Amino acid sequence: MLYRFAHKTGVYGVSIVEEETQRILVKVEQVIKHPKQGDLHNPTDVEDVFFHERKALSQYEKRYTTKSQLRPFDVAELPYTESLQQALSTLETKLLKEDTVHAQKSLTNLQRLKEDYSVQYKKNFI
């Protein structure tokens, strides 16, 4: 059974690997929303900040969380690489509609990330 799990600015479909009294170990099965690019504390700033490149959590990556962080899974189940491609495309489409320096820098980051993902998952991300 999958759950929705938000981590930083990304959202993932996860399965429970292990439950303890205070925490739950989850494993990433798919990407629902790709993390935003840039500085989280100054979301639209590009000057005088470190503009972070943020990767999605990897397939089968594990994280500890609490039960309260898990939500009902309300999207179609997809294989990891398909869900990653869909999340990238959704974010790119949104950024292409914005005419800002932040959007341009974010698109540059996403292009580099697609190259990294292509090597990591042996699939061409467009």
SEMAR-924740 format. One line per field, with one value per residue: x, y, z of N, C-alpha, C, O in turn. Coordinates in Angstrom, 1 decimal, always signed. Layout:
nc1: [X_...]
nc2: [Y_...]
nc3: [Z_...]
cac1: [X_...]
cac2: [Y_...]
cac3: [Z_...]
cc1: [X_...]
cc2: [Y_...]
cc3: [Z_...]
oc1: [X_...]
oc2: [Y_...]
oc3: [Z_...]
END
This chain:
nc1: [+0.8_+0.5_+1.6_+1.2_+3.9_+5.4_+8.5_+10.7_+10.5_+9.5_+7.1_+6.2_+5.4_+5.2_+6.1_+5.6_+8.3_+9.2_+7.8_+8.0_+7.5_+7.7_+8.5_+8.5_+9.8_+10.1_+9.9_+10.8_+8.7_+7.6_+7.6_+5.7_+5.6_+8.1_+11.0_+11.3_+13.5_+16.3_+16.7_+15.3_+14.5_+14.3_+12.4_+12.0_+14.2_+17.2_+19.6_+22.3_+22.0_+22.4_+21.8_+20.2_+20.5_+18.1_+17.6_+15.3_+14.1_+15.7_+14.8_+13.6_+14.9_+15.3_+13.6_+13.2_+10.2_+7.2_+4.0_+2.1_+3.0_+2.4_+0.1_-3.1_-2.8_-3.4_-3.2_-2.5_-0.8_+2.4_+5.3_+8.6_+10.4_+8.7_+7.0_+8.8_+9.6_+7.1_+6.7_+8.8_+8.2_+5.8_+6.7_+8.5_+6.7_+5.2_+7.2_+8.0_+6.0_+6.4_+7.9_+10.6_+13.8_+14.3_+12.8_+14.1_+16.7_+16.0_+15.0_+17.4_+18.8_+17.1_+17.5_+20.2_+19.8_+18.1_+20.0_+21.6_+19.8_+19.2_+21.6_+21.7_+19.3_+19.3_+17.7_+16.3_+15.5_+13.2]
nc2: [-1.2_+2.2_+5.5_+9.0_+11.2_+14.1_+15.6_+18.0_+20.1_+18.4_+15.8_+12.5_+9.0_+6.5_+3.4_+1.5_+0.3_-0.4_-0.3_+1.4_+2.4_+5.2_+6.1_+5.7_+3.8_+4.5_+3.8_+5.1_+5.0_+6.3_+9.5_+12.3_+15.0_+17.1_+18.4_+21.9_+24.3_+26.3_+28.7_+27.7_+29.4_+31.9_+31.9_+33.0_+34.5_+35.2_+36.6_+37.2_+34.9_+31.3_+29.4_+26.6_+23.3_+20.9_+17.5_+14.9_+12.5_+9.3_+6.3_+3.8_+4.9_+5.4_+6.8_+8.0_+8.8_+10.1_+8.9_+10.9_+12.3_+11.0_+10.7_+10.0_+8.1_+9.5_+9.5_+8.2_+5.0_+4.7_+3.5_+4.2_+5.7_+6.7_+8.3_+10.1_+11.4_+12.5_+14.3_+16.0_+17.1_+18.4_+20.4_+21.8_+22.8_+24.6_+26.4_+27.4_+29.0_+31.2_+34.3_+34.9_+35.5_+33.6_+31.4_+30.8_+30.1_+27.9_+26.2_+25.7_+24.3_+22.0_+20.9_+20.0_+18.2_+16.3_+15.2_+13.9_+12.2_+10.6_+9.1_+7.8_+6.3_+5.0_+5.8_+7.9_+11.2_+13.6]
nc3: [+0.0_-0.8_+0.3_+0.5_+0.7_+1.9_+1.4_+2.2_-0.5_-2.3_-3.3_-2.7_-3.5_-1.3_+0.3_+3.3_+5.2_+7.7_+10.9_+13.9_+17.4_+17.6_+15.1_+11.5_+8.9_+5.6_+2.0_-1.1_-3.8_-6.0_-7.7_-7.0_-7.0_-8.2_-6.5_-5.8_-7.3_-6.2_-3.5_-0.5_+1.6_+0.5_-1.8_-4.4_-5.0_-6.6_-6.5_-4.4_-3.0_-2.4_-5.1_-5.1_-6.4_-6.6_-6.2_-6.9_-4.4_-4.6_-6.4_-4.3_-2.2_+1.3_+4.1_+7.4_+9.1_+10.6_+11.6_+11.3_+9.1_+6.9_+4.2_+2.6_-0.4_-3.4_-6.2_-9.5_-9.6_-10.7_-12.5_-11.1_-12.9_-14.9_-13.3_-12.4_-14.8_-15.5_-13.3_-13.6_-16.1_-15.5_-13.7_-15.4_-17.3_-15.8_-15.1_-17.5_-18.2_-16.6_-16.6_-15.5_-13.8_-11.9_-12.8_-15.2_-14.2_-12.7_-14.7_-16.1_-14.1_-14.0_-16.5_-16.2_-14.2_-15.5_-17.2_-15.3_-14.1_-16.4_-16.7_-14.2_-14.1_-16.5_-18.7_-21.0_-20.2_-21.1]
cac1: [+0.0_+1.3_+1.2_+1.7_+4.9_+6.1_+9.8_+11.2_+9.5_+9.0_+6.1_+6.5_+4.6_+6.1_+5.6_+6.2_+9.2_+9.3_+7.1_+8.4_+6.5_+7.8_+8.9_+8.2_+10.8_+9.4_+10.7_+10.3_+8.3_+7.4_+7.6_+4.4_+5.9_+9.6_+11.4_+11.6_+14.9_+16.7_+16.8_+14.0_+14.2_+14.0_+12.0_+12.1_+15.4_+18.4_+20.7_+22.8_+21.6_+22.9_+20.7_+20.3_+20.0_+17.5_+17.2_+14.2_+14.6_+15.9_+14.0_+13.9_+15.6_+14.5_+13.6_+12.4_+9.2_+6.2_+2.7_+1.4_+3.5_+1.9_-1.3_-3.6_-2.2_-4.5_-2.8_-2.3_+0.5_+3.3_+6.7_+9.4_+11.0_+7.6_+6.5_+9.8_+9.4_+5.8_+6.9_+9.7_+7.4_+4.8_+7.4_+9.0_+5.6_+4.9_+8.3_+8.1_+4.9_+6.8_+9.0_+11.4_+15.1_+14.2_+12.3_+15.2_+17.7_+15.4_+15.0_+18.8_+19.0_+16.3_+18.2_+21.3_+19.2_+17.7_+21.2_+22.0_+18.8_+19.4_+22.7_+21.3_+18.2_+19.5_+16.5_+16.4_+14.5_+13.1]
cac2: [+0.0_+3.4_+6.7_+10.3_+11.7_+15.3_+15.8_+19.3_+20.7_+17.3_+14.9_+11.1_+7.9_+5.7_+2.2_+1.4_-0.8_-0.9_+0.6_+1.4_+3.2_+6.7_+6.5_+4.7_+3.8_+4.4_+3.6_+5.9_+4.2_+7.1_+10.9_+12.9_+16.4_+17.3_+19.5_+23.2_+24.7_+27.6_+28.9_+27.5_+30.4_+33.0_+31.1_+33.6_+35.3_+34.6_+37.4_+37.2_+33.6_+30.2_+28.8_+25.1_+22.3_+19.9_+16.3_+14.1_+11.3_+8.2_+5.1_+2.9_+5.6_+5.2_+7.9_+7.9_+9.8_+9.8_+8.5_+12.1_+12.9_+10.2_+11.1_+9.0_+8.1_+9.9_+9.6_+6.9_+4.4_+4.7_+3.1_+5.4_+6.6_+7.4_+9.3_+11.2_+12.1_+13.3_+15.3_+17.0_+17.8_+19.3_+21.5_+22.5_+23.5_+25.7_+27.4_+28.0_+30.1_+32.3_+35.1_+35.4_+35.0_+32.4_+30.3_+30.5_+29.4_+26.6_+25.4_+25.3_+23.2_+20.8_+20.3_+19.3_+17.0_+15.3_+14.4_+13.0_+11.1_+9.7_+8.2_+7.0_+5.3_+4.5_+6.2_+9.3_+12.1_+14.7]
cac3: [+0.0_-0.9_+1.0_+0.0_+1.7_+1.5_+1.9_+1.7_-1.5_-3.2_-2.8_-3.2_-3.2_-0.5_+1.0_+4.7_+5.3_+9.1_+11.9_+15.3_+18.1_+17.4_+13.7_+10.4_+7.8_+4.3_+0.8_-2.2_-5.0_-7.2_-7.5_-7.4_-7.3_-8.2_-5.6_-6.4_-7.4_-5.6_-2.1_+0.1_+2.5_-0.3_-2.9_-5.8_-5.1_-7.3_-6.2_-3.1_-2.3_-3.1_-5.8_-4.9_-7.4_-5.8_-6.9_-6.3_-3.7_-5.5_-6.3_-3.2_-1.1_+2.6_+5.1_+8.6_+9.3_+11.6_+11.0_+10.9_+7.9_+5.7_+3.8_+1.6_-1.8_-4.2_-7.6_-10.2_-9.4_-11.9_-12.2_-10.7_-13.9_-15.5_-12.4_-12.4_-16.0_-15.4_-12.3_-14.3_-17.2_-14.9_-13.2_-16.5_-18.0_-14.9_-15.1_-18.9_-18.2_-15.9_-17.3_-14.4_-13.7_-11.1_-13.7_-16.1_-13.5_-12.4_-15.9_-16.3_-13.1_-14.3_-17.6_-15.7_-13.4_-16.4_-17.6_-14.2_-14.0_-17.5_-16.3_-13.0_-14.4_-17.9_-19.4_-21.5_-19.7_-22.1]
cc1: [+0.9_+0.7_+1.8_+2.7_+5.5_+7.4_+10.5_+10.2_+9.1_+7.9_+6.3_+5.4_+5.5_+5.4_+6.3_+7.0_+9.2_+8.6_+7.7_+7.4_+6.5_+8.1_+8.6_+9.3_+10.0_+10.4_+10.1_+10.0_+8.0_+7.4_+6.3_+4.7_+7.5_+9.9_+11.6_+13.1_+15.1_+16.8_+15.5_+13.6_+13.8_+13.6_+12.1_+13.3_+16.5_+19.7_+21.1_+22.3_+22.3_+21.8_+20.9_+19.8_+19.4_+17.0_+16.0_+14.8_+14.7_+15.0_+14.5_+14.7_+14.7_+14.7_+12.8_+11.4_+8.2_+4.9_+1.9_+1.8_+3.0_+0.4_-1.8_-3.0_-3.4_-4.2_-2.6_-0.9_+1.2_+4.6_+7.5_+9.8_+9.9_+7.1_+7.5_+9.7_+8.2_+6.0_+7.8_+9.0_+6.4_+5.5_+8.0_+7.9_+5.2_+6.0_+8.4_+7.0_+5.3_+8.0_+9.8_+12.8_+15.1_+13.8_+13.4_+16.3_+17.2_+15.3_+16.4_+19.2_+18.3_+17.0_+19.4_+20.8_+18.7_+18.8_+21.6_+21.1_+18.9_+20.5_+22.3_+20.3_+18.3_+18.3_+16.7_+15.2_+14.4_+12.4]
cc2: [+1.2_+4.6_+7.9_+10.8_+13.0_+15.4_+17.0_+19.9_+19.6_+16.5_+13.5_+10.1_+6.9_+4.5_+2.1_+0.1_-1.4_+0.2_+0.3_+2.3_+4.6_+7.1_+5.3_+4.9_+3.6_+4.3_+4.3_+4.9_+5.0_+8.6_+11.5_+14.4_+16.6_+18.4_+20.8_+23.5_+26.0_+27.5_+28.7_+28.7_+31.7_+32.4_+31.7_+34.4_+34.5_+35.3_+37.3_+35.9_+32.5_+29.5_+27.3_+24.3_+21.2_+18.7_+15.7_+13.0_+10.2_+7.1_+4.2_+3.5_+5.5_+6.4_+7.5_+9.1_+9.4_+9.5_+9.8_+12.7_+12.1_+10.6_+10.0_+9.2_+8.4_+10.1_+8.2_+6.3_+4.3_+4.1_+4.4_+6.3_+7.3_+8.5_+10.4_+12.0_+13.0_+14.5_+16.4_+17.8_+18.8_+20.6_+22.4_+23.4_+24.7_+26.8_+28.1_+29.1_+31.3_+33.0_+35.7_+34.8_+33.7_+31.2_+29.9_+29.7_+28.0_+25.7_+24.9_+24.1_+21.9_+20.1_+19.5_+18.0_+15.9_+14.5_+13.5_+11.9_+10.1_+8.7_+7.3_+5.9_+4.7_+4.6_+7.6_+10.1_+13.3_+15.9]
cc3: [+0.0_-0.2_+0.3_+1.1_+1.1_+2.2_+1.3_+0.7_-2.5_-2.5_-3.5_-2.8_-2.5_+0.1_+2.4_+4.7_+6.7_+10.0_+13.3_+16.1_+17.8_+15.9_+12.8_+9.4_+6.5_+3.2_-0.3_-3.4_-6.2_-6.7_-7.9_-7.8_-7.2_-7.3_-6.4_-6.4_-6.7_-4.1_-1.4_+1.0_+1.8_-1.7_-4.3_-6.0_-5.9_-7.1_-4.7_-2.3_-3.1_-3.8_-5.9_-6.1_-6.5_-6.6_-6.2_-5.5_-4.7_-5.3_-5.2_-2.1_+0.2_+3.4_+6.3_+8.7_+10.4_+10.9_+10.5_+9.6_+6.7_+5.5_+2.8_+0.2_-2.7_-5.7_-8.2_-9.8_-10.7_-11.5_-11.9_-11.8_-14.7_-14.6_-12.3_-13.6_-16.0_-14.4_-12.9_-15.3_-16.6_-14.3_-14.3_-17.2_-17.1_-15.1_-16.5_-19.0_-17.5_-16.6_-16.2_-14.5_-12.9_-11.9_-14.6_-15.4_-13.1_-13.6_-16.3_-15.3_-13.5_-15.5_-17.2_-14.9_-14.4_-17.0_-16.5_-14.1_-15.2_-17.3_-15.2_-13.3_-15.8_-18.7_-19.9_-21.0_-20.6_-21.4]
oc1: [+1.9_-0.5_+2.8_+2.3_+6.2_+7.5_+10.7_+9.0_+8.3_+7.7_+6.5_+4.7_+6.6_+4.1_+7.4_+6.6_+9.2_+8.7_+7.8_+6.5_+5.5_+7.8_+8.4_+9.7_+9.3_+11.6_+8.9_+10.8_+8.2_+7.3_+5.8_+4.1_+8.0_+9.2_+12.1_+13.8_+14.2_+16.9_+14.6_+12.4_+13.2_+14.4_+12.4_+13.5_+16.6_+20.8_+20.2_+22.2_+22.7_+20.8_+21.7_+18.7_+20.2_+16.1_+15.8_+15.9_+13.9_+14.3_+15.7_+15.0_+13.4_+15.8_+11.8_+11.7_+8.5_+4.7_+1.2_+1.1_+3.1_-0.4_-1.0_-2.8_-4.2_-4.9_-2.5_+0.1_+0.6_+5.1_+7.2_+9.6_+10.1_+6.8_+7.1_+9.8_+8.2_+5.6_+7.6_+9.1_+6.3_+5.0_+7.9_+8.1_+5.0_+5.6_+8.7_+7.2_+4.8_+8.8_+9.8_+13.0_+15.9_+14.3_+13.6_+16.8_+18.0_+15.7_+16.6_+19.8_+18.9_+16.9_+19.6_+21.4_+18.9_+18.7_+22.0_+21.5_+18.7_+20.4_+22.6_+20.5_+17.4_+17.8_+17.1_+14.1_+15.4_+12.2]
oc2: [+1.3_+4.6_+7.7_+10.9_+12.9_+15.2_+17.1_+20.0_+20.0_+16.5_+13.5_+10.3_+6.6_+4.5_+2.6_-1.0_-2.6_+1.4_-0.8_+2.8_+5.2_+8.2_+4.2_+6.0_+2.6_+4.8_+4.1_+4.1_+4.5_+9.0_+11.2_+14.9_+16.3_+19.4_+20.7_+22.9_+26.8_+26.5_+29.5_+28.9_+32.6_+32.5_+31.0_+34.9_+33.3_+34.8_+37.3_+36.0_+32.6_+29.0_+26.8_+24.7_+20.5_+18.8_+16.0_+12.5_+10.1_+7.0_+3.9_+2.9_+5.5_+7.0_+6.8_+10.2_+8.4_+9.9_+9.8_+13.6_+12.6_+10.7_+9.1_+10.3_+7.5_+10.9_+7.3_+7.1_+3.8_+4.2_+5.4_+7.5_+8.5_+9.6_+11.6_+13.3_+14.2_+15.6_+17.6_+19.0_+19.9_+21.7_+23.6_+24.5_+25.8_+28.0_+29.2_+30.0_+32.4_+32.4_+37.0_+33.8_+32.7_+30.1_+28.7_+28.7_+27.0_+24.5_+23.7_+23.2_+20.8_+18.9_+18.4_+16.9_+14.8_+13.3_+12.3_+10.7_+8.9_+7.5_+6.1_+4.8_+3.9_+3.7_+8.4_+9.9_+14.0_+16.9]
oc3: [+0.8_+0.0_-0.4_+2.3_+0.1_+3.4_+0.1_+1.1_-3.4_-1.3_-4.7_-1.8_-3.1_+0.2_+2.6_+4.3_+6.9_+9.8_+13.7_+15.4_+17.6_+15.5_+13.2_+9.0_+6.3_+3.3_-0.5_-3.8_-7.3_-5.6_-9.0_-8.7_-6.1_-7.2_-7.6_-5.6_-6.6_-3.5_-1.7_+1.2_+2.3_-2.6_-5.2_-7.1_-5.7_-7.3_-3.9_-1.1_-4.2_-3.1_-6.7_-6.7_-5.8_-7.4_-5.0_-5.8_-5.6_-4.3_-5.1_-1.1_+0.1_+3.5_+6.2_+8.3_+11.1_+9.7_+9.5_+9.1_+5.5_+6.4_+2.3_-0.2_-2.8_-6.4_-7.5_-9.8_-11.7_-10.4_-12.4_-11.8_-15.1_-15.1_-12.2_-13.5_-16.4_-14.7_-12.7_-15.4_-17.1_-14.5_-14.2_-17.5_-17.7_-15.1_-16.5_-19.8_-17.7_-17.2_-16.0_-15.1_-13.3_-11.8_-14.8_-16.0_-13.1_-13.4_-16.8_-15.8_-13.5_-15.6_-17.6_-15.0_-14.1_-17.2_-16.8_-13.9_-15.0_-17.6_-15.3_-12.9_-16.1_-19.4_-19.1_-21.3_-20.9_-22.1]
END
